[in-house]
Amino acid sequence: MKYLVTGGAGYVGSVVTAHLLEAGHEVTVLDDLSTGFCEAVPTGAAFVEGRIQDAAAHLDGSYDGVLHFAAFSQVGESVADPGKYWRNNVGGTMDLLAAMRDAGVRRLVFSSTAATYGEPAVTPITEDLPTAPTSPYGASKLAVDHMISGECTAHGLAAVSLRYFNVAGAYGPSGNVACGERHDPESHLIPLVLQVAQGRRESISVYGDDYPTPDGTCVRDYLHVADLAEAHLLAVAAAEPGTHRICNLGNGTGFSVREVIETVRKVTGHPIPEVMSPRRPGDPAILVASADRARTELGWTPSRTDLADIIGDAWRFAQGKESGQ
């Protein structure tokens, strides 16, 4: 099978590309490198530098499907510059869908997000809960989900949207450069704590310790990026013409901020100084996924659910990146 992976030079896109190649598929990566890295594209994939708005120039009937990761994803930036997110995430996807339609490519897996739910009061979070995004980023992803539903109904697209919770870890298959998180600026907890272990950051801020959780800090669902990638291969195979499936991806277990920090201490052997800070507005106490639908409809079950293993893979990637490997 032959697939186009948009945003395949980014964190999740590069790991999915590696898994597609390992499964024997032919892959072309389309990425404008605005947030991705050319060296992250796995060996064996063809690479085209370009925007998703230009997909029509690179997509033809020889492709069996598209896996779409090309999106801006910084919540704070989306609040400061919402137009950037509407133009790229929504407008770019509209152009991509038109290119797919014109080329006769009728299979799509979309990288959606748990941010479409906003701040639900119910946990674990299921796909039938109301969507109420609290940022233009989340709203742009929800708009694309609606757009895809319309495309499936009107034009017979076979599509699956995967709503991720917190993705972490790294993946380094044989023959490929390890793929891990390298956001700039970094906003995710695990790589931020690892920066403290590396001496690149003096301390980690803990925003609130008075939440109604076992240790008072926020609880989140962490999913290994390799498990996430495997879900994409199952999703592209399970997509059915005229149907838009939406599935949450998480491991169904929550870990608190303090649990993450303590696990980093154990994995790295470094002290991690903490600085207590006030709660951040809008931070829910607990966000944990129900992935029952993905298990039932895609046959997906995460296997790398131990927090120390997830952090250990991320730590090895961070050390390799620091040493230039």
VMD Tcl script that draws the C-alpha trace (Angstrom):
set ca {
  {0.00 0.00 0.00}
  {1.10 3.57 -0.64}
  {0.39 6.43 1.75}
  {0.94 10.17 1.97}
  {1.81 11.32 5.50}
  {1.34 15.05 5.98}
  {3.41 16.44 8.84}
  {5.57 13.33 8.78}
  {8.67 15.24 9.93}
  {7.04 16.00 13.27}
  {6.91 13.96 16.47}
  {3.86 11.74 15.96}
  {3.97 11.82 12.15}
  {7.55 10.52 12.04}
  {6.79 7.62 14.38}
  {3.72 6.66 12.36}
  {5.80 6.85 9.19}
  {8.35 4.47 10.75}
  {5.59 2.00 11.62}
  {4.13 2.16 8.10}
  {7.55 1.43 6.60}
  {8.12 -1.47 8.99}
  {4.77 -2.91 7.89}
  {6.00 -2.89 4.28}
  {4.12 0.14 2.99}
  {5.43 2.81 0.65}
  {5.37 6.28 2.24}
  {5.78 9.85 1.04}
  {6.14 12.52 3.72}
  {4.84 16.02 2.98}
  {6.05 18.61 5.51}
  {6.93 22.30 5.31}
  {9.45 21.93 8.19}
  {7.93 24.90 10.03}
  {7.80 22.75 13.17}
  {9.20 19.43 11.89}
  {12.76 18.28 11.29}
  {14.10 16.79 8.08}
  {16.33 14.36 10.03}
  {13.24 12.98 11.80}
  {11.88 11.55 8.52}
  {12.60 7.80 8.77}
  {14.96 6.15 6.32}
  {13.01 4.66 3.43}
  {10.33 7.34 3.16}
  {10.27 9.76 0.24}
  {10.30 13.37 1.43}
  {8.66 16.39 -0.18}
  {9.05 19.80 1.41}
  {5.76 21.63 1.04}
  {2.53 22.78 2.65}
  {-0.71 20.82 2.88}
  {-2.25 23.56 0.74}
  {-0.02 22.23 -2.05}
  {-0.99 18.56 -1.65}
  {-2.69 18.49 -5.06}
  {0.74 18.80 -6.71}
  {1.95 15.63 -5.03}
  {-1.14 13.43 -4.67}
  {-2.39 11.10 -7.38}
  {-4.43 7.96 -7.82}
  {-1.49 5.71 -6.95}
  {-1.98 6.51 -3.26}
  {-4.18 4.29 -1.12}
  {-4.70 6.82 1.64}
  {-3.55 9.85 3.61}
  {-2.54 10.11 7.26}
  {-2.85 13.76 8.23}
  {-0.70 15.27 11.00}
  {0.14 18.68 9.52}
  {-1.24 21.17 12.05}
  {-0.11 23.87 14.41}
  {-0.70 22.65 17.96}
  {0.33 25.23 20.56}
  {-2.70 26.19 22.64}
  {-1.25 29.50 23.85}
  {-0.19 30.54 20.37}
  {-3.65 29.72 19.05}
  {-5.16 32.13 21.57}
  {-2.73 34.89 20.57}
  {-2.97 34.27 16.81}
  {-6.18 32.35 16.04}
  {-6.07 33.25 12.35}
  {-2.90 31.21 11.90}
  {-4.75 28.15 13.18}
  {-7.86 28.67 11.08}
  {-5.79 29.23 7.92}
  {-3.54 26.20 8.34}
  {-5.47 23.63 10.35}
  {-8.88 24.27 8.80}
  {-8.15 25.94 5.45}
  {-5.22 23.62 4.75}
  {-7.29 20.54 5.50}
  {-10.04 21.79 3.22}
  {-7.47 22.01 0.41}
  {-6.19 18.54 1.28}
  {-9.67 17.02 1.14}
  {-10.25 18.63 -2.26}
  {-6.93 17.23 -3.51}
  {-7.87 13.77 -2.27}
  {-11.26 13.98 -3.95}
  {-9.75 15.08 -7.27}
  {-7.11 12.32 -7.14}
  {-9.59 9.63 -6.15}
  {-7.84 8.91 -2.85}
  {-10.67 7.85 -0.54}
  {-9.08 6.83 2.78}
  {-8.02 9.22 5.58}
  {-6.79 9.04 9.17}
  {-6.84 12.41 10.94}
  {-4.78 13.43 13.95}
  {-7.43 14.99 16.18}
  {-7.14 15.83 19.88}
  {-8.72 15.52 23.31}
  {-8.76 19.34 23.28}
  {-12.02 19.07 21.34}
  {-13.73 18.12 24.64}
  {-12.57 21.20 26.54}
  {-12.93 20.68 30.28}
  {-15.40 17.83 30.79}
  {-16.52 17.16 34.34}
  {-16.86 13.44 33.65}
  {-14.02 10.93 33.65}
  {-13.10 8.71 31.91}
  {-13.88 10.74 28.79}
  {-15.94 8.98 26.12}
  {-16.55 10.05 22.53}
  {-20.23 10.79 23.16}
  {-19.52 13.60 25.64}
  {-20.27 17.14 24.41}
  {-17.43 18.89 22.60}
  {-16.59 22.31 24.02}
  {-13.03 23.34 23.07}
  {-11.55 26.18 25.11}
  {-8.93 27.35 22.57}
  {-8.78 28.09 18.85}
  {-6.47 25.09 18.54}
  {-9.11 22.71 19.90}
  {-11.82 24.48 17.92}
  {-9.82 24.13 14.69}
  {-9.46 20.38 15.21}
  {-13.17 20.04 15.96}
  {-14.00 22.03 12.82}
  {-11.93 19.58 10.79}
  {-13.74 16.65 12.39}
  {-17.04 18.19 11.23}
  {-15.56 18.83 7.79}
  {-14.50 15.21 7.47}
  {-17.96 13.99 8.48}
  {-19.45 16.04 5.68}
  {-16.92 14.69 3.19}
  {-17.76 11.11 4.17}
  {-21.50 11.70 3.74}
  {-21.27 13.66 0.49}
  {-18.39 11.95 -1.28}
  {-17.93 8.51 0.31}
  {-14.66 9.22 2.09}
  {-13.53 6.46 4.48}
  {-12.15 8.26 7.53}
  {-11.09 7.84 11.14}
  {-10.32 10.70 13.53}
  {-8.12 9.76 16.48}
  {-8.40 12.02 19.51}
  {-5.15 11.79 21.46}
  {-4.65 12.49 25.12}
  {-1.05 13.06 26.38}
  {1.47 11.45 24.04}
  {4.98 10.76 25.34}
  {8.02 8.54 24.89}
  {10.20 8.02 21.83}
  {10.67 5.40 19.14}
  {13.85 4.29 17.40}
  {13.42 1.34 15.06}
  {16.48 -0.30 13.58}
  {17.93 1.69 10.69}
  {16.10 4.91 11.58}
  {16.97 7.93 13.68}
  {15.06 7.87 16.95}
  {11.88 9.95 16.86}
  {10.94 11.92 19.97}
  {9.60 15.22 21.24}
  {11.50 18.36 20.32}
  {8.90 21.12 20.39}
  {9.99 24.75 20.39}
  {8.79 26.12 22.69}
  {8.31 22.98 24.77}
  {5.03 22.84 26.68}
  {4.63 19.15 27.60}
  {5.31 18.01 31.13}
  {7.58 15.00 30.61}
  {10.13 16.68 28.29}
  {10.08 19.77 30.53}
  {10.95 17.67 33.59}
  {13.65 15.89 31.59}
  {15.15 19.28 30.76}
  {15.60 19.80 34.51}
  {17.41 16.44 34.72}
  {19.67 17.57 31.86}
  {20.51 20.84 33.60}
  {18.80 22.88 30.90}
  {16.16 24.13 33.32}
  {16.59 24.93 37.02}
  {13.29 23.54 38.25}
  {9.83 22.39 37.26}
  {6.74 24.38 38.13}
  {3.86 22.54 39.76}
  {0.68 24.48 39.08}
  {-1.55 23.82 42.07}
  {-1.41 21.14 44.75}
  {-4.94 21.48 46.09}
  {-6.90 19.60 43.43}
  {-9.32 16.82 44.48}
  {-6.80 14.12 43.53}
  {-4.78 11.70 45.69}
  {-1.75 14.01 45.96}
  {-3.41 17.32 45.11}
  {-1.87 17.72 41.66}
  {-3.52 17.34 38.25}
  {-3.91 13.85 36.79}
  {-3.41 13.13 33.09}
  {-3.48 10.11 30.78}
  {-0.07 9.37 29.17}
  {0.14 7.21 26.06}
  {3.35 5.88 24.51}
  {3.88 7.27 21.01}
  {4.54 3.77 19.63}
  {1.14 2.56 20.87}
  {-0.36 5.66 19.26}
  {1.33 4.85 15.96}
  {-0.01 1.30 15.98}
  {-3.53 2.68 16.34}
  {-3.08 4.64 13.11}
  {-2.20 1.53 11.12}
  {-5.27 -0.22 12.50}
  {-7.41 2.83 11.75}
  {-6.39 3.16 8.11}
  {-7.18 -0.52 7.61}
  {-10.55 -0.25 9.39}
  {-11.82 2.87 7.59}
  {-15.07 2.25 5.69}
  {-16.45 4.25 2.73}
  {-19.01 6.84 3.77}
  {-18.22 6.43 7.46}
  {-16.36 8.76 9.82}
  {-15.23 7.01 12.99}
  {-14.03 9.07 15.95}
  {-11.98 7.24 18.59}
  {-10.18 8.37 21.72}
  {-6.63 7.15 22.29}
  {-5.30 6.87 25.84}
  {-4.14 4.17 28.18}
  {-7.08 4.68 30.55}
  {-4.80 5.28 33.55}
  {-4.07 8.66 35.07}
  {-0.75 9.82 36.51}
  {-0.43 12.95 38.62}
  {2.12 15.71 38.07}
  {3.94 14.60 41.21}
  {3.98 10.97 40.03}
  {5.56 12.07 36.74}
  {8.22 14.13 38.55}
  {9.04 11.32 40.98}
  {9.28 8.79 38.14}
  {11.69 11.08 36.27}
  {13.83 11.21 39.42}
  {13.95 7.41 39.55}
  {14.60 6.95 35.81}
  {17.30 9.61 35.48}
  {18.86 9.51 38.93}
  {18.74 13.30 39.05}
  {17.09 15.51 41.67}
  {14.23 17.51 40.21}
  {13.63 20.73 42.18}
  {9.96 21.75 42.25}
  {8.55 25.26 42.44}
  {4.97 25.57 43.62}
  {2.87 27.94 41.53}
  {-0.80 28.92 41.56}
  {-3.31 26.91 39.59}
  {-3.53 27.79 35.91}
  {-7.00 28.92 34.85}
  {-8.89 26.17 33.06}
  {-6.75 23.23 34.19}
  {-9.16 20.36 34.97}
  {-8.24 18.14 37.91}
  {-8.43 14.88 35.96}
  {-8.33 14.09 32.23}
  {-8.34 10.36 31.51}
  {-9.54 8.69 28.32}
  {-11.90 5.86 27.75}
  {-10.47 4.03 24.74}
  {-13.15 1.34 24.70}
  {-14.33 2.34 21.23}
  {-10.80 2.04 19.78}
  {-10.49 -1.41 21.35}
  {-13.86 -2.55 20.02}
  {-13.84 -0.97 16.55}
  {-10.12 -0.91 15.71}
  {-8.86 -3.86 17.74}
  {-6.35 -1.59 19.47}
  {-4.95 -2.10 22.96}
  {-1.96 -0.13 24.28}
  {0.88 -2.35 25.52}
  {3.45 0.18 26.79}
  {1.51 1.51 29.77}
  {4.21 1.62 32.45}
  {5.08 5.26 33.18}
  {8.74 4.45 33.89}
  {9.09 2.77 30.49}
  {7.48 5.73 28.72}
  {9.77 8.19 30.50}
  {12.78 5.94 30.00}
  {12.34 6.03 26.22}
  {11.90 9.81 26.29}
  {15.05 10.14 28.46}
  {17.16 8.08 26.06}
  {15.99 10.25 23.16}
  {16.71 13.46 25.09}
  {20.24 12.27 25.94}
  {20.92 11.27 22.35}
  {19.66 14.60 21.07}
  {21.85 16.48 23.55}
  {24.95 14.53 22.49}
  {24.16 15.04 18.80}
  {23.44 11.40 18.02}
}
mol new
graphics top color blue
foreach p $ca { graphics top sphere $p radius 0.5 }
foreach p [lrange $ca 0 end-1] q [lrange $ca 1 end] { graphics top cylinder $p $q radius 0.2 }
display resetview
